[in-house]
Amino acid sequence: MTTGAQPSLAPKRSRARTFLPLGVAAWLVLEIWLLTVVADAAGALTVLALLVGGAVLGATVVKRAGRRAFRNLTSTFQQAQAAAQGGVTPSPADRAGADDRNGFLMLGGLLLMIPGLLSDAAGLLLLVPQVRSFLGRYTERAVERRMGAAPPGSLQDAFQQARIHRPDGKVVQGEVIREEAPQGPRRADESRPPLLP
């Protein structure tokens, strides 16, 4: 008879969850230290002017990025409607604002609005179009790698499996609904069936 310790069923804590609070705390301490150093060197009024200027610039950037995103969205809908009426499909290159990276622009504005000199520097860096396009390409590649390497049964795998390929090459997002499954509320202890391609 062998005895042994029961394996732990608790999920393993990820490195991000371990180091994120430490990183945020270090960032806050560094921001406060940097503000005091600049205040000693240039004066408290200069620091206050920098913080207020950053907040105003950040609010302006977020407002403009939001307007641009709304304008791109409306023009995309108008192009899709015109294409549907004409019976043609718009190519991805025709989409307005496909490479604007408004998400990174809004993130830059939010970083400018957060009080602190390091966040202001990161926000100003995100206002540079080349930096935004580089980060956008890097993020797209990273997401594609993670989706491709997803183990079976994971959330990424569910997204991969819920795609329907049409003969003309278009991909239609969808949800798999099984008719034989009983309709009604699912019990907490009942497992969900896996999605099949």
Salt bridges, closest charged atoms under 4 A:
GLU140 OE2 - ARG101 NH1 2.93
ASP168 OD2 - ARG166 NH2 3.22
ASP168 OD2 - LYS170 NZ 3.86
ASP189 OD1 - ARG187 NE 3.39
